[in-house]
Structures are given as structure tokens and as C-alpha cells.
Amino acid sequence: MKTCEKTKIAVIGLGYVGLPLSLEFSDHFAVVGFDISEKRIKELNNNTDITKETSRTEIQGRIKYSNDGENGVFFTNILKSISDCSVFIITVPTPIDHLKNPDLSQLIAASEMVGSVLDKGDVVIYESTTFPGCTEEICVPALEKASGLVYNQDFFVGYSPERINPGDKKNTLPSIIKVTSGSNEETAEFVDNLYARIISAGTYKAPSIKVAEASKAIENAQRDLNISFVNELAIIFEKLNIDTNDVLEAAGSKWNFLKFKPGLVGGHCIDVDPYYLAYKAQQASYQPNVILSGRNVNSNMGKFVASKVIKLMNGKGLIINKTKTLILGFTFKENCPDFRNTKVIDIYNELQEFGSKVNIFDPWVNAQDVADSYNIKVFSNLKEITTKYDAVILAVTHDHFCIFDFLKYKKENGIIYNCKGIVNRNIVNARL
């Protein structure tokens, strides 16, 4: 196995996880950032990151336009450019299919691609979220088949689950403890030392790849369950005519009460990862009722919000199929452009189905990308909003909305619904 000092690293996939990783490693190593998207490579070579996770300055200071052995990062979509690398870090997405089962197609394809250029002594590290056992049971055979090499004899494997929090400028890659693991003791030490070069918060070496995989799966499953609990409380308290946030603030006066808030749960992690854990549990002949029950609650919160807004408009004497609704925010979370698995679409679809004409305003998203994905128009500039609405729904708490003039865009007899807690309580009709 090669030493860290002689390492040339290929990072496969340059999204929210892979790009920050490429840039951090490039301060210490020669890095090839690979992505199959020619568009993405052109953007990065123009010092532009559409995810807004990194700045133009951060890219400019590290980018190279030649694939040499010097520190820095070379961006490419040409496979042969990674053939002389000795460490391959795979960060491709791991979504779910229409049946809520793991979709490993991108992970397998990336493994086969890396396997085609794998040499003896090389190390492949996976960061993509998976279920326990996936790396060794699914990915390793793909590497062996494509390379003709033998696992733990000719090449070695590590796993270090990503912990990126999109939109978070405080808890960035170097400041979050990194879990590491390897296919044997020597590899585990190599992987741990490699990440220790870029992670100022330190590393945690797990005893096995399966443990590292499981640790990531339960991180998001735990958060999902905690949010599902308060979301269920919101449903109950709505029926009892009690303000959920009032209850949570009262309960939160005790030192050991966990201060979670109700809300929409989407994105590519919390909305997905529990299904990976559930899938593996079911393979082991166990039905994970708690995990799936929590998922069911969270999956239906968009429809719950829409139904509440409809009831409020009915209470004002409004005819729903003659109303106009403005939804503020479309991304899956605040202050980031990522709208993968956003639950705001559920609010939109439900209101549309009842006949309300719905507009969406979100200054963070690329309107064309939303149109391509959902066939709906999103306003990205306030100047596009030229009317007042019967209902204004704050769905995502972008910083832009902290100073938003809600009353300016609400009809006199209209309502304001607050999915989050940043709107002045005196002007809202209800909140989640």
C-alpha cells in the first residue's frame, strides 16, 4: 500500500460532498476531481459552483488546468485522467426508487468505472451513504469484476461517511469529526491518516466498515424520528386547538428535553437514509416499525400543511378554486439551492388539486432547473410577484424571508401560515 505522502487522489462525483472534499485535499495532495457531467466540469473550470457550497475564491485558489503531480485540483470528465491515481474516493448519490428501496445504480456504475482503472496497491474509499454491508457485499464485487484484482490482496477499501450539511457555513467539512474505516488494520490506519490531514476537528476510526456504514444510517434515522415525533404532536395539537410551539417552549424549560421543531423533512439524506436502514433490517427478517412509522408521518406533512391552509381559507369564507396562494421557499432546507426531494412540492400539488392557483417564490433556486424537474414555474425575483394573495405560506426559512413584508403580499381577507418560527406571531393565522 502506498503512503499518504505519495498519494494522488481522484474524487468521483463533484456535488455537495465531492467538491468540498476535492478542494480540501488539494491543499495537501494532487487531486483529480471527476464528474460525468460535462456541464458541471465547465462550471467548475469557470470557478463557479452552482450548489453555492464553495465560493469563486475558494476554487480559484486551488484549481489547476493541467493534470500534473503538483498539489491542487484538476477538474475533468475524462476517465483516463484518473488512471494514475492511487486513491479513489466515491461520493455519488444513493437515492431511493419509487418503491422506497435503495437505488444503487450510480454507486455500482462508479465502482465499475473505478475498477476499470484500478491498479495493485490502490485504495477505494466510499463516502456515499449506504446500508450496513453494502460496501463489501455490493461495491467490492463490482470492483473485483471490473479490475480482475483480488480484494484485500491486490486492492483495498475504506469507508468514511459524508457529514456535509448543505447551506451550513459554520459546520463545514474540516470542522466535523470524520468517521473512518478500512478493510483491514493497515488500510484503516491509512484512511484515518489521510482524512486527518484535512479534518481539523479530528477523526474517529470505527472498528469495521459495517460499523461506519451503520453509524451514518442511524444519524439521519434518529433525526428523522425526532422530527416525526414533534410533527405528530403538531397534528394532535392542531386538533386540540393548542399551539405546538407554545407546548415545545414550555417543555423545553427542562434541561433534558430535546428541542426539535416540527417541519417539512426532505432532501437527499434524512428523507432517504432511513429507508436504507429499513431495507437492510427487512433483509434480516425484521420489520422496523418505529423507523417506517416516523417516515410515514414526515412524508405526509406537506399535505397536512395544505389541508390546514385550506381550512383557514374556508373559515374566511373564501371559495378555494377562486383563491391564489403564494408559497415562500421551494428548497428542501434553508439557505441552499438544493430542491432534491423537497416536500414543498406536496403543499403545491395538494393546493393545486383543490383548485387554488399557486405561485412559488424562492430566490435560491435556479428557476429553469425547477421547471425541468417539476414542470412548474418558480419566481426567483420579487419583481415577478405582481399581485396579492389569499394565502401566503412560509415553507422554507431562507434568510431573505426574515425581512420579508408578508402583509404587502396578502389580501385584506387573506391568511398567513408559518411552517417555521421566524414570522411575527401577531400577523400569522396559524403555524406548524
C-alpha positions as a Markdown table, in Angstrom:
| # | Residue | x | y | z |
|---|---|---|---|---|
| 1 | Met | 0.0 | 0.0 | 0.0 |
| 2 | Lys | 1.2 | 3.5 | -0.9 |
| 3 | Thr | 1.9 | 6.1 | 1.8 |
| 4 | Cys | -0.1 | 9.3 | 2.1 |
| 5 | Glu | 2.9 | 11.4 | 1.0 |
| 6 | Lys | 2.9 | 9.8 | -2.4 |
| 7 | Thr | -0.8 | 9.8 | -2.9 |
| 8 | Lys | -2.7 | 11.2 | -5.9 |
| 9 | Ile | -6.4 | 11.3 | -5.2 |
| 10 | Ala | -9.4 | 11.0 | -7.5 |
| 11 | Val | -12.7 | 12.2 | -6.2 |
| 12 | Ile | -15.6 | 10.7 | -8.1 |
| 13 | Gly | -18.7 | 13.0 | -8.1 |
| 14 | Leu | -18.4 | 16.7 | -7.6 |
| 15 | Gly | -21.7 | 17.6 | -5.9 |
| 16 | Tyr | -22.3 | 18.8 | -2.3 |
| 17 | Val | -19.9 | 16.2 | -0.9 |
| 18 | Gly | -17.3 | 15.7 | -3.6 |
| 19 | Leu | -16.4 | 19.3 | -4.4 |
| 20 | Pro | -15.6 | 20.5 | -0.8 |
| 21 | Leu | -13.6 | 17.2 | -0.4 |
| 22 | Ser | -11.6 | 17.8 | -3.6 |
| 23 | Leu | -10.7 | 21.4 | -2.5 |
| 24 | Glu | -9.7 | 20.5 | 1.0 |
| 25 | Phe | -7.5 | 17.6 | -0.2 |
| 26 | Ser | -6.0 | 19.7 | -2.9 |
| 27 | Asp | -4.1 | 21.8 | -0.3 |
| 28 | His | -2.1 | 18.7 | 0.6 |
| 29 | Phe | -2.2 | 16.4 | -2.5 |
| 30 | Ala | -2.6 | 16.3 | -6.2 |
| 31 | Val | -6.3 | 15.8 | -6.8 |
| 32 | Val | -8.3 | 14.9 | -9.9 |
| 33 | Gly | -12.0 | 15.9 | -9.5 |
| 34 | Phe | -14.1 | 13.7 | -11.8 |
| 35 | Asp | -17.7 | 14.1 | -12.7 |
| 36 | Ile | -19.6 | 12.6 | -15.7 |
| 37 | Ser | -21.4 | 15.9 | -16.2 |
| 38 | Glu | -19.6 | 18.0 | -18.8 |
| 39 | Lys | -21.7 | 20.9 | -17.8 |
| 40 | Arg | -20.6 | 20.6 | -14.2 |
| 41 | Ile | -16.9 | 20.4 | -15.2 |
| 42 | Lys | -17.3 | 23.6 | -17.4 |
| 43 | Glu | -18.9 | 25.4 | -14.5 |
| 44 | Leu | -16.1 | 24.5 | -12.1 |
| 45 | Asn | -13.4 | 25.3 | -14.6 |
| 46 | Asn | -15.0 | 28.8 | -14.8 |
| 47 | Asn | -14.7 | 28.9 | -10.9 |
| 48 | Thr | -18.5 | 28.6 | -10.5 |
| 49 | Asp | -20.2 | 26.3 | -8.0 |
| 50 | Ile | -24.0 | 26.3 | -8.6 |
| 51 | Thr | -24.5 | 24.5 | -5.2 |
| 52 | Lys | -23.1 | 27.6 | -3.5 |
| 53 | Glu | -21.2 | 25.4 | -1.1 |
| 54 | Thr | -17.9 | 26.9 | -2.2 |
| 55 | Ser | -17.0 | 30.4 | -3.3 |
| 56 | Arg | -15.3 | 31.5 | -6.5 |
| 57 | Thr | -12.3 | 32.5 | -4.5 |
| 58 | Glu | -12.1 | 29.0 | -2.9 |
| 59 | Ile | -12.0 | 27.4 | -6.3 |
| 60 | Gln | -9.7 | 29.9 | -7.9 |
| 61 | Gly | -7.0 | 29.4 | -5.2 |
| 62 | Arg | -6.8 | 25.7 | -5.8 |
| 63 | Ile | -7.7 | 24.9 | -9.4 |
| 64 | Lys | -5.2 | 23.6 | -11.9 |
| 65 | Tyr | -5.7 | 23.3 | -15.7 |
| 66 | Ser | -3.1 | 20.6 | -16.1 |
| 67 | Asn | -3.1 | 17.1 | -14.7 |
| 68 | Asp | 0.3 | 17.0 | -13.1 |
| 69 | Gly | 1.6 | 15.8 | -9.8 |
| 70 | Glu | 1.5 | 19.1 | -8.0 |
| 71 | Asn | -0.9 | 20.0 | -5.3 |
| 72 | Gly | -4.2 | 21.5 | -6.4 |
| 73 | Val | -7.3 | 20.1 | -8.1 |
| 74 | Phe | -7.8 | 19.3 | -11.8 |
| 75 | Phe | -11.5 | 19.0 | -12.9 |
| 76 | Thr | -12.4 | 16.6 | -15.7 |
| 77 | Asn | -15.0 | 14.3 | -17.1 |
| 78 | Ile | -12.4 | 12.2 | -19.0 |
| 79 | Leu | -11.9 | 8.8 | -17.4 |
| 80 | Lys | -8.3 | 8.3 | -18.4 |
| 81 | Ser | -7.4 | 11.4 | -16.4 |
| 82 | Ile | -7.8 | 9.4 | -13.1 |
| 83 | Ser | -5.9 | 6.3 | -14.3 |
| 84 | Asp | -2.6 | 7.3 | -12.5 |
| 85 | Cys | -4.4 | 8.0 | -9.2 |
| 86 | Ser | -3.8 | 5.6 | -6.3 |
| 87 | Val | -6.7 | 6.6 | -4.0 |
| 88 | Phe | -10.3 | 6.9 | -5.3 |
| 89 | Ile | -13.0 | 8.5 | -3.2 |
| 90 | Ile | -16.5 | 7.8 | -4.4 |
| 91 | Thr | -19.2 | 10.4 | -3.4 |
| 92 | Val | -22.0 | 9.7 | -5.9 |
| 93 | Pro | -25.7 | 10.0 | -4.8 |
| 94 | Thr | -27.5 | 7.0 | -3.3 |
| 95 | Pro | -31.2 | 7.8 | -3.8 |
| 96 | Ile | -34.3 | 5.5 | -3.4 |
| 97 | Asp | -36.5 | 4.2 | -6.1 |
| 98 | His | -40.3 | 4.5 | -6.5 |
| 99 | Leu | -40.8 | 1.6 | -4.1 |
| 100 | Lys | -38.6 | 3.3 | -1.4 |
| 101 | Asn | -35.9 | 0.8 | -1.9 |
| 102 | Pro | -32.2 | 1.7 | -2.3 |
| 103 | Asp | -31.2 | 2.7 | -5.8 |
| 104 | Leu | -27.6 | 1.7 | -6.1 |
| 105 | Ser | -27.2 | 2.2 | -9.8 |
| 106 | Gln | -24.9 | 5.2 | -9.6 |
| 107 | Leu | -22.8 | 3.6 | -6.9 |
| 108 | Ile | -22.4 | 0.4 | -8.9 |
| 109 | Ala | -21.6 | 2.3 | -12.1 |
| 110 | Ala | -19.0 | 4.4 | -10.2 |
| 111 | Ser | -17.5 | 1.2 | -8.8 |
| 112 | Glu | -17.3 | -0.4 | -12.2 |
| 113 | Met | -15.7 | 2.7 | -13.7 |
| 114 | Val | -13.1 | 2.9 | -10.9 |
| 115 | Gly | -12.5 | -0.8 | -11.2 |
| 116 | Ser | -11.6 | -0.3 | -14.9 |
| 117 | Val | -8.5 | 1.8 | -13.9 |
| 118 | Leu | -7.6 | 0.2 | -10.6 |
| 119 | Asp | -4.0 | -1.0 | -10.1 |
| 120 | Lys | -2.4 | -3.2 | -7.4 |
| 121 | Gly | -2.0 | -1.4 | -4.1 |
| 122 | Asp | -4.7 | 1.2 | -4.8 |
| 123 | Val | -7.3 | 2.2 | -2.2 |
| 124 | Val | -11.0 | 2.9 | -2.9 |
| 125 | Ile | -12.9 | 4.9 | -0.3 |
| 126 | Tyr | -16.7 | 5.3 | -0.3 |
| 127 | Glu | -18.4 | 8.3 | 1.2 |
| 128 | Ser | -21.9 | 7.6 | -0.3 |
| 129 | Thr | -24.5 | 6.8 | 2.3 |
| 130 | Thr | -25.4 | 3.1 | 2.2 |
| 131 | Phe | -26.8 | 0.3 | 4.4 |
| 132 | Pro | -24.5 | -1.8 | 6.6 |
| 133 | Gly | -22.8 | -4.3 | 4.4 |
| 134 | Cys | -23.3 | -2.5 | 1.1 |
| 135 | Thr | -19.6 | -1.7 | 0.5 |
| 136 | Glu | -18.3 | -5.2 | 0.9 |
| 137 | Glu | -21.4 | -7.0 | -0.4 |
| 138 | Ile | -22.2 | -4.9 | -3.5 |
| 139 | Cys | -19.3 | -2.5 | -4.3 |
| 140 | Val | -16.3 | -4.7 | -3.7 |
| 141 | Pro | -17.6 | -7.5 | -6.2 |
| 142 | Ala | -18.1 | -4.7 | -8.8 |
| 143 | Leu | -14.6 | -3.5 | -8.3 |
| 144 | Glu | -13.2 | -7.1 | -8.5 |
| 145 | Lys | -15.1 | -7.9 | -11.6 |
| 146 | Ala | -14.1 | -4.7 | -13.5 |
| 147 | Ser | -10.5 | -4.8 | -12.4 |
| 148 | Gly | -9.7 | -8.5 | -12.3 |
| 149 | Leu | -8.0 | -7.9 | -9.0 |
| 150 | Val | -8.5 | -9.5 | -5.6 |
| 151 | Tyr | -9.9 | -7.6 | -2.6 |
| 152 | Asn | -7.6 | -7.2 | 0.3 |
| 153 | Gln | -4.8 | -8.7 | -1.7 |
| 154 | Asp | -4.4 | -6.5 | -4.7 |
| 155 | Phe | -6.5 | -3.5 | -3.7 |
| 156 | Phe | -8.1 | -2.2 | -0.5 |
| 157 | Val | -11.3 | -0.4 | 0.5 |
| 158 | Gly | -12.2 | 2.2 | 3.1 |
| 159 | Tyr | -15.5 | 3.8 | 4.1 |
| 160 | Ser | -15.8 | 7.3 | 5.6 |
| 161 | Pro | -19.5 | 8.5 | 5.6 |
| 162 | Glu | -20.1 | 12.1 | 4.5 |
| 163 | Arg | -21.4 | 14.5 | 7.1 |
| 164 | Ile | -21.9 | 17.6 | 4.9 |
| 165 | Asn | -24.7 | 19.9 | 6.0 |
| 166 | Pro | -25.7 | 21.9 | 2.9 |
| 167 | Gly | -26.1 | 25.6 | 3.4 |
| 168 | Asp | -24.3 | 25.5 | 6.8 |
| 169 | Lys | -21.3 | 27.9 | 6.7 |
| 170 | Lys | -20.3 | 27.2 | 10.3 |
| 171 | Asn | -20.2 | 23.4 | 10.4 |
| 172 | Thr | -18.1 | 22.8 | 7.4 |
| 173 | Leu | -16.1 | 19.7 | 6.3 |
| 174 | Pro | -12.9 | 20.4 | 8.3 |
| 175 | Ser | -14.9 | 21.2 | 11.5 |
| 176 | Ile | -16.9 | 18.0 | 11.7 |
| 177 | Ile | -15.4 | 14.9 | 13.2 |
| 178 | Lys | -14.9 | 12.3 | 10.4 |
| 179 | Val | -15.7 | 8.6 | 10.9 |
| 180 | Thr | -13.2 | 6.4 | 9.1 |
| 181 | Ser | -12.7 | 2.7 | 8.5 |
| 182 | Gly | -10.8 | 0.2 | 6.3 |
| 183 | Ser | -11.0 | -3.3 | 5.0 |
| 184 | Asn | -8.0 | -4.3 | 7.2 |
| 185 | Glu | -6.0 | -2.7 | 10.0 |
| 186 | Glu | -3.4 | -1.3 | 7.7 |
| 187 | Thr | -6.0 | 0.2 | 5.4 |
| 188 | Ala | -8.0 | 1.6 | 8.3 |
| 189 | Glu | -4.9 | 3.4 | 9.5 |
| 190 | Phe | -4.1 | 4.7 | 6.0 |
| 191 | Val | -7.6 | 6.1 | 5.5 |
| 192 | Asp | -7.6 | 7.6 | 9.0 |
| 193 | Asn | -4.3 | 9.3 | 8.5 |
| 194 | Leu | -5.4 | 10.6 | 5.0 |
| 195 | Tyr | -8.5 | 12.3 | 6.4 |
| 196 | Ala | -6.6 | 13.6 | 9.4 |
| 197 | Arg | -4.7 | 15.8 | 7.0 |
| 198 | Ile | -7.8 | 17.9 | 6.3 |
| 199 | Ile | -10.2 | 17.4 | 9.3 |
| 200 | Ser | -9.2 | 19.9 | 12.0 |
| 201 | Ala | -12.0 | 18.5 | 14.3 |
| 202 | Gly | -10.3 | 15.1 | 14.3 |
| 203 | Thr | -11.2 | 11.6 | 13.2 |
| 204 | Tyr | -12.9 | 8.6 | 14.7 |
| 205 | Lys | -11.6 | 5.2 | 13.5 |
| 206 | Ala | -14.5 | 2.8 | 13.5 |
| 207 | Pro | -13.7 | -0.9 | 14.1 |
| 208 | Ser | -15.1 | -2.0 | 10.7 |
| 209 | Ile | -16.6 | -0.8 | 7.5 |
| 210 | Lys | -20.1 | -2.1 | 8.6 |
| 211 | Val | -19.9 | -0.1 | 11.8 |
| 212 | Ala | -19.0 | 3.1 | 9.9 |
| 213 | Glu | -21.9 | 2.4 | 7.4 |
| 214 | Ala | -24.4 | 1.8 | 10.2 |
| 215 | Ser | -23.3 | 4.9 | 12.1 |
| 216 | Lys | -24.2 | 7.1 | 9.2 |
| 217 | Ala | -27.5 | 5.4 | 8.6 |
| 218 | Ile | -28.6 | 5.9 | 12.2 |
| 219 | Glu | -27.5 | 9.5 | 12.4 |
| 220 | Asn | -30.2 | 10.5 | 9.9 |
| 221 | Ala | -32.7 | 7.9 | 11.1 |
| 222 | Gln | -32.5 | 9.3 | 14.6 |
| 223 | Arg | -33.1 | 12.9 | 13.4 |
| 224 | Asp | -36.0 | 11.7 | 11.2 |
| 225 | Leu | -37.6 | 10.0 | 14.2 |
| 226 | Asn | -37.2 | 13.0 | 16.5 |
| 227 | Ile | -38.7 | 15.4 | 13.9 |
| 228 | Ser | -41.6 | 12.9 | 13.2 |
| 229 | Phe | -42.4 | 12.9 | 16.9 |
| 230 | Val | -42.9 | 16.7 | 17.0 |
| 231 | Asn | -44.7 | 16.6 | 13.7 |
| 232 | Glu | -47.1 | 14.1 | 15.1 |
| 233 | Leu | -47.5 | 16.4 | 18.1 |
| 234 | Ala | -48.3 | 19.3 | 15.7 |
| 235 | Ile | -51.1 | 17.1 | 14.1 |
| 236 | Ile | -52.5 | 16.3 | 17.5 |
| 237 | Phe | -52.3 | 19.8 | 18.9 |
| 238 | Glu | -54.0 | 21.2 | 15.8 |
| 239 | Lys | -57.0 | 19.0 | 16.6 |
| 240 | Leu | -56.9 | 20.2 | 20.2 |
| 241 | Asn | -56.5 | 23.9 | 19.2 |
| 242 | Ile | -53.2 | 24.2 | 21.0 |
| 243 | Asp | -50.2 | 26.0 | 19.6 |
| 244 | Thr | -47.4 | 23.4 | 19.2 |
| 245 | Asn | -44.5 | 25.8 | 19.6 |
| 246 | Asp | -46.0 | 27.1 | 22.9 |
| 247 | Val | -46.0 | 23.5 | 24.2 |
| 248 | Leu | -42.5 | 22.8 | 23.0 |
| 249 | Glu | -41.2 | 26.0 | 24.6 |
| 250 | Ala | -42.8 | 25.1 | 27.9 |
| 251 | Ala | -41.5 | 21.5 | 27.8 |
| 252 | Gly | -38.1 | 22.9 | 26.7 |
| 253 | Ser | -37.7 | 24.6 | 30.1 |
| 254 | Lys | -36.5 | 21.3 | 31.4 |
| 255 | Trp | -32.7 | 20.8 | 30.9 |
| 256 | Asn | -33.0 | 17.3 | 29.3 |
| 257 | Phe | -35.9 | 18.0 | 26.8 |
| 258 | Leu | -34.7 | 17.6 | 23.2 |
| 259 | Lys | -35.6 | 20.8 | 21.4 |
| 260 | Phe | -36.7 | 19.6 | 18.0 |
| 261 | Lys | -39.2 | 21.7 | 15.9 |
| 262 | Pro | -42.0 | 20.5 | 13.5 |
| 263 | Gly | -41.4 | 21.0 | 9.8 |
| 264 | Leu | -41.0 | 19.6 | 6.4 |
| 265 | Val | -38.4 | 16.8 | 6.0 |
| 266 | Gly | -37.0 | 16.5 | 2.6 |
| 267 | Gly | -33.6 | 16.4 | 0.9 |
| 268 | His | -31.2 | 13.6 | -0.1 |
| 269 | Cys | -30.3 | 12.4 | 3.5 |
| 270 | Ile | -32.9 | 12.5 | 6.2 |
| 271 | Asp | -35.7 | 11.8 | 3.7 |
| 272 | Val | -33.8 | 8.9 | 2.2 |
| 273 | Asp | -31.3 | 7.2 | 4.6 |
| 274 | Pro | -33.9 | 5.7 | 7.0 |
| 275 | Tyr | -35.2 | 3.6 | 4.1 |
| 276 | Tyr | -31.7 | 2.2 | 3.6 |
| 277 | Leu | -31.6 | 1.0 | 7.2 |
| 278 | Ala | -35.1 | -0.3 | 7.0 |
| 279 | Tyr | -34.3 | -2.2 | 3.8 |
| 280 | Lys | -31.4 | -4.0 | 5.4 |
| 281 | Ala | -33.4 | -4.7 | 8.5 |
| 282 | Gln | -36.1 | -6.3 | 6.4 |
| 283 | Gln | -33.5 | -8.4 | 4.6 |
| 284 | Ala | -32.6 | -9.7 | 8.1 |
| 285 | Ser | -36.2 | -10.6 | 8.6 |
| 286 | Tyr | -37.0 | -7.8 | 11.0 |
| 287 | Gln | -39.8 | -5.2 | 10.4 |
| 288 | Pro | -38.5 | -1.8 | 11.6 |
| 289 | Asn | -41.9 | -0.4 | 12.6 |
| 290 | Val | -40.6 | 2.6 | 14.5 |
| 291 | Ile | -38.4 | 3.8 | 11.7 |
| 292 | Leu | -41.0 | 3.4 | 9.0 |
| 293 | Ser | -43.8 | 4.9 | 11.2 |
| 294 | Gly | -41.6 | 8.0 | 11.6 |
| 295 | Arg | -41.0 | 8.2 | 7.9 |
| 296 | Asn | -44.8 | 7.9 | 7.2 |
| 297 | Val | -45.5 | 10.9 | 9.5 |
| 298 | Asn | -42.9 | 13.1 | 7.9 |
| 299 | Ser | -43.8 | 12.1 | 4.4 |
| 300 | Asn | -47.3 | 13.4 | 4.9 |
| 301 | Met | -46.6 | 16.8 | 6.4 |
| 302 | Gly | -46.8 | 18.7 | 3.2 |
| 303 | Lys | -50.4 | 17.5 | 2.7 |
| 304 | Phe | -51.1 | 18.3 | 6.4 |
| 305 | Val | -49.9 | 21.9 | 5.9 |
| 306 | Ala | -52.0 | 22.3 | 2.7 |
| 307 | Ser | -55.2 | 20.9 | 4.4 |
| 308 | Lys | -54.7 | 23.4 | 7.3 |
| 309 | Val | -54.3 | 26.3 | 4.9 |
| 310 | Ile | -57.5 | 25.2 | 3.0 |
| 311 | Lys | -59.4 | 25.1 | 6.3 |
| 312 | Leu | -58.2 | 28.6 | 7.2 |
| 313 | Met | -59.3 | 29.9 | 3.8 |
| 314 | Asn | -62.7 | 28.2 | 4.2 |
| 315 | Gly | -63.0 | 29.9 | 7.6 |
| 316 | Lys | -62.6 | 33.2 | 5.9 |
| 317 | Gly | -65.4 | 32.4 | 3.5 |
| 318 | Leu | -63.1 | 32.1 | 0.6 |
| 319 | Ile | -64.0 | 29.8 | -2.4 |
| 320 | Ile | -60.9 | 27.6 | -2.7 |
| 321 | Asn | -61.0 | 27.2 | -6.5 |
| 322 | Lys | -61.0 | 31.0 | -6.8 |
| 323 | Thr | -58.1 | 31.6 | -4.5 |
| 324 | Lys | -54.5 | 32.5 | -5.1 |
| 325 | Thr | -51.7 | 31.1 | -2.9 |
| 326 | Leu | -48.1 | 32.2 | -2.6 |
| 327 | Ile | -45.6 | 29.7 | -1.2 |
| 328 | Leu | -42.3 | 31.2 | 0.0 |
| 329 | Gly | -39.4 | 28.7 | -0.5 |
| 330 | Phe | -39.0 | 25.6 | -2.6 |
| 331 | Thr | -35.7 | 24.1 | -1.5 |
| 332 | Phe | -35.6 | 21.2 | 1.0 |
| 333 | Lys | -33.9 | 23.4 | 3.6 |
| 334 | Glu | -33.0 | 27.0 | 4.3 |
| 335 | Asn | -30.2 | 29.0 | 2.6 |
| 336 | Cys | -29.2 | 26.4 | -0.1 |
| 337 | Pro | -30.3 | 25.9 | -3.7 |
| 338 | Asp | -30.9 | 22.1 | -3.4 |
| 339 | Phe | -34.5 | 21.1 | -4.0 |
| 340 | Arg | -34.0 | 17.4 | -4.2 |
| 341 | Asn | -36.9 | 15.6 | -2.6 |
| 342 | Thr | -38.4 | 18.8 | -1.4 |
| 343 | Lys | -41.7 | 18.4 | 0.5 |
| 344 | Val | -42.8 | 21.9 | -0.6 |
| 345 | Ile | -44.0 | 20.2 | -3.8 |
| 346 | Asp | -46.6 | 18.3 | -1.7 |
| 347 | Ile | -48.0 | 21.6 | -0.5 |
| 348 | Tyr | -48.1 | 22.9 | -4.0 |
| 349 | Asn | -49.7 | 19.7 | -5.5 |
| 350 | Glu | -52.4 | 19.5 | -2.8 |
| 351 | Leu | -53.5 | 23.2 | -3.1 |
| 352 | Gln | -53.5 | 22.9 | -6.9 |
| 353 | Glu | -55.7 | 19.8 | -6.7 |
| 354 | Phe | -58.2 | 21.7 | -4.7 |
| 355 | Gly | -58.2 | 24.5 | -7.3 |
| 356 | Ser | -56.1 | 27.2 | -5.7 |
| 357 | Lys | -53.8 | 29.0 | -8.2 |
| 358 | Val | -50.3 | 28.6 | -6.6 |
| 359 | Asn | -47.2 | 30.7 | -7.2 |
| 360 | Ile | -43.8 | 29.9 | -5.6 |
| 361 | Phe | -41.1 | 32.4 | -4.8 |
| 362 | Asp | -37.6 | 31.2 | -4.0 |
| 363 | Pro | -34.5 | 33.4 | -4.6 |
| 364 | Trp | -32.2 | 30.5 | -4.0 |
| 365 | Val | -33.2 | 28.1 | -6.8 |
| 366 | Asn | -32.5 | 28.0 | -10.4 |
| 367 | Ala | -35.9 | 28.5 | -11.9 |
| 368 | Gln | -35.1 | 26.6 | -15.1 |
| 369 | Asp | -33.8 | 23.6 | -13.2 |
| 370 | Val | -37.1 | 23.5 | -11.2 |
| 371 | Ala | -39.1 | 23.8 | -14.4 |
| 372 | Asp | -37.1 | 20.9 | -15.9 |
| 373 | Ser | -37.6 | 18.7 | -12.9 |
| 374 | Tyr | -41.2 | 19.5 | -11.9 |
| 375 | Asn | -42.7 | 21.4 | -14.9 |
| 376 | Ile | -43.7 | 24.3 | -12.7 |
| 377 | Lys | -42.6 | 28.0 | -12.7 |
| 378 | Val | -40.8 | 29.5 | -9.7 |
| 379 | Phe | -40.3 | 33.2 | -9.2 |
| 380 | Ser | -36.7 | 34.0 | -8.3 |
| 381 | Asn | -37.2 | 37.8 | -8.2 |
| 382 | Leu | -39.7 | 39.8 | -6.1 |
| 383 | Lys | -40.4 | 41.9 | -9.2 |
| 384 | Glu | -42.2 | 38.9 | -10.7 |
| 385 | Ile | -44.8 | 39.0 | -7.9 |
| 386 | Thr | -47.4 | 41.5 | -9.2 |
| 387 | Thr | -50.5 | 40.5 | -7.2 |
| 388 | Lys | -51.8 | 39.9 | -3.7 |
| 389 | Tyr | -52.7 | 36.5 | -2.4 |
| 390 | Asp | -55.5 | 34.9 | -0.4 |
| 391 | Ala | -52.9 | 32.7 | 1.4 |
| 392 | Val | -49.1 | 33.3 | 2.0 |
| 393 | Ile | -47.3 | 30.2 | 3.2 |
| 394 | Leu | -43.7 | 30.4 | 4.6 |
| 395 | Ala | -42.4 | 27.0 | 3.8 |
| 396 | Val | -38.6 | 27.5 | 4.0 |
| 397 | Thr | -36.8 | 29.9 | 6.3 |
| 398 | His | -34.3 | 31.4 | 3.9 |
| 399 | Asp | -32.6 | 34.5 | 5.5 |
| 400 | His | -34.3 | 36.5 | 2.7 |
| 401 | Phe | -37.6 | 35.9 | 4.5 |
| 402 | Cys | -36.5 | 37.3 | 7.8 |
| 403 | Ile | -37.2 | 40.8 | 6.4 |
| 404 | Phe | -40.0 | 39.8 | 4.0 |
| 405 | Asp | -43.1 | 42.1 | 4.1 |
| 406 | Phe | -45.7 | 39.4 | 4.4 |
| 407 | Leu | -48.6 | 41.9 | 4.7 |
| 408 | Lys | -47.7 | 43.6 | 1.5 |
| 409 | Tyr | -48.5 | 40.4 | -0.5 |
| 410 | Lys | -51.6 | 39.3 | 1.5 |
| 411 | Lys | -55.1 | 40.3 | 0.6 |
| 412 | Glu | -57.1 | 42.1 | 3.3 |
| 413 | Asn | -59.1 | 38.9 | 4.0 |
| 414 | Gly | -56.2 | 36.6 | 3.3 |
| 415 | Ile | -54.2 | 34.3 | 5.7 |
| 416 | Ile | -50.6 | 33.8 | 6.6 |
| 417 | Tyr | -49.4 | 30.3 | 7.5 |
| 418 | Asn | -46.0 | 29.8 | 9.1 |
| 419 | Cys | -44.3 | 26.4 | 8.7 |
| 420 | Lys | -41.3 | 27.8 | 10.8 |
| 421 | Gly | -41.0 | 30.2 | 13.6 |
| 422 | Ile | -39.5 | 33.4 | 12.1 |
| 423 | Val | -42.7 | 35.3 | 11.3 |
| 424 | Asn | -44.1 | 37.7 | 13.8 |
| 425 | Arg | -46.8 | 35.8 | 15.6 |
| 426 | Asn | -49.1 | 38.8 | 15.7 |
| 427 | Ile | -49.5 | 38.6 | 11.9 |
| 428 | Val | -49.9 | 34.9 | 11.3 |
| 429 | Asn | -53.2 | 33.0 | 11.3 |
| 430 | Ala | -51.6 | 29.7 | 12.2 |
| 431 | Arg | -48.2 | 28.0 | 12.4 |
| 432 | Leu | -47.0 | 24.4 | 12.3 |
